[in-house]
Structure formats: structure tokens, C-alpha cells
Amino acid sequence: MKAIVKRNPGMEGVGLEEVADVEPREDEVKIKVSACGICGTDLHIVKDEYPYETPVILGHEFSGIVELTGKQANRFKKGDRVVSLTAAVTCGTCSYCRKGLIMLCPKRKSIGSGVNGAMAEYIVVPERNVLSLPANISMDAASLTEPLACVVRGLMERATIQAGDNVLVSGCGTIGLLALEIANIHGASVIVSGTSQDKNRFEVAEILGAKAVVNVEEQSERDVLHLNGGKAFDVVIECAGVESSLHTCLSLVKKQGTFIQLGLFGKRVSFDFDRMLMKEVNYVNSFATTPSSWETALTLIEQEKVDLEALITHKFSIDEWKEAFRVSFQKEGIKTIIQPNLS
């Protein structure tokens, strides 16, 4: 089968290969991949800024159709539409696993980094990780269930956004726009910031209900505060994963406000912790997902509370993988997906 494999450092260490087909073990499910999104984590892996095993098939944001099940995997049948949690290997016995915090398990290995992922025609995953899809979502949009679950984890499980909160979302990629949608669900008033490169993303943010959008290369922090009635923000959500965004968020959050970190930097950055202390800012972050955040994400999808289709701007076959990654690195559009079985 065809797969996008990371074997060596750098972009030159990634390539489309013909690899052996996969077969499920007794407790596994074989899934024919319908769509796999290119995530910021995939880009960090390509640039060797995020831990990974080698060689490894990339990709963890995916949807697919059950193809085959192992002898002990009896919850699903051929043809079922599914998604899967990313933590493929966990110990199951540590304190984190027992609390459902599987991404914090010290022995955790995730698809697309620790074990083979979904940028391939087929993938096998443990049956315990597989979840059925609501009937009212396309397979393309379903591939965004994982990033939606990440935002649910950060904004609904780790932090609290209340009706009437003034919220700044810094960064308007997939995570930032999903954060906008979740904040809107809670009745917040949301301003989204980005750069000149984000013109098309600003348009989507406005469609999705942003109160205003801000180009930080053209507008000052004072301009942002003016849009918020001259007040600092109750909640700031850092989704850009760049150092300048980090500083802006700290500057614009109110005293005793909430600072939520969702962006991944891929490197060490500087941060003014003394200023955070003197403002008594509540700092919250989150890493990946929990089983409960996936369940909530699927409920939001089923109830049509979120729009995932609006975030998909580019679709490529697996043979077009180089262009797909170029588009993602250049931040053209919003979410780029690869369709490994596109005929």
C-alpha cells in the first residue's frame, strides 16, 4: 500500500513509499483511510521539532471505513464509518491511564509519531480507540474530529469560558478557528487575531461568528483593546504557537484573567512569568485529548454545533503529498487533507 513515511531528518527524509499492507491483530481494527489532515504536529515532525520514532508513517487526524476486524474486536463491522483516538500504545495501569489521561501515560505512543499513522491507504488501531461517526458528517469533515477534541480538552475540560466573556483568540489556523467556535457556543464575544498571511482565514472567522478580526502587523495592541471597548480580555487563547503571540496574549489579558495555551511552539521560547504573577493571571494549557473530549466533540458534531467543513480548503490525493505539505507549510488556506484512497 502507499504511505507517506518519515525515515530521516528534514523534509528530504519524508517520502511516498510502497509499504507492506497491514493486518489487524486480535484486538485491532483495520481501517481504510478516507481522509487524513495535515496537522501542525506533522509539520513539526518533518522539521524534527517533535519526538517521533523512525521510520514512521505520518498522520493522526483521520477518518475511515472499517475494512477488517480482529477475532476479539466485535464492536464494529466492515463498512462502519469511524475515527480513532491517537494514543495507540499505553500501559493501561499507571495513574494517568486509570484517570483516562492516556496521552500523559509515560509509555504512550501515538499514531503518526510513535507508531504508524494514517497517511496511508490503511491503518490498524486498537479497537478500544475506535469511535463511530454521526451520520450527519462527511468523511472529509470527520478527519477534523481530533483537532476539535483537542480544543474541547483545552476550553471545556481544562478551562472554563462563560457567557459574556470577552475572548481573544490569537492565531486563526484550524485550532484558532475551532477555539472561536467553542467560545461562541459558550456565549462569549470573540475577537480573532492573525497576520497579513491570514486574509482568507479572517473571512472564515467572520463567517463563523467572530466579533472582529485583527491583523497584528497593521493594528496595535491599543487598537485591539479599542475593539474590546477599551478593556483587557477576560480570556486569551494562544493558538499561533509563535513567541510574539505569547507576549501579546499576556499583555492583553486582564488582571486575574485566564490565559489558555493551545499552540505548540516546537522550540523553547521566552516568557515574562513575573508579569503573569503580578497580574495574577490564571494559566491553563492542555496536551492533546482524552476519551471524554472525543465523546464531547462527536456530540457537538451530531448536534451541528460546529462547522468543520468551513475549515477544509485543500484536498489532495496521496500522490500529491508534496504539494499538500507545501500548502501547509506556506499556510495557504486553513486545513489541508490527504485522501489516500482517492481514485
Secondary structure, DSSP 8 states (H G I E B T S, - for coil): -EEEEE-SSSGGGEEEEE-------TTEEEEEEEEEE--HHHHHHHTT-S---SSEE---EEEEEEEEE-TT--S--TT-EEEE-SEEE--S-SHHHHTT-GGG-TT-EEBTTTB--SSBSEEEEEGGGEEE--TTS-HHHHTTHHHHHHHHIIIIIIS---TT-EEEEE--SHHHHHHHHHHHHTT-EEEEEE-GGGHHHHHHHHHTT-SEEEETTTS-HHHHHHHTTT--EEEEEE-S-SHHHHHHHHHHEEEEEEEEE----SS-----HHHHHHTT-EEEE--S--HHHHHHHHHHHHTT-S--GGGEEEEEEGGGHHHHHHHHHTT-SSEEEEETT--
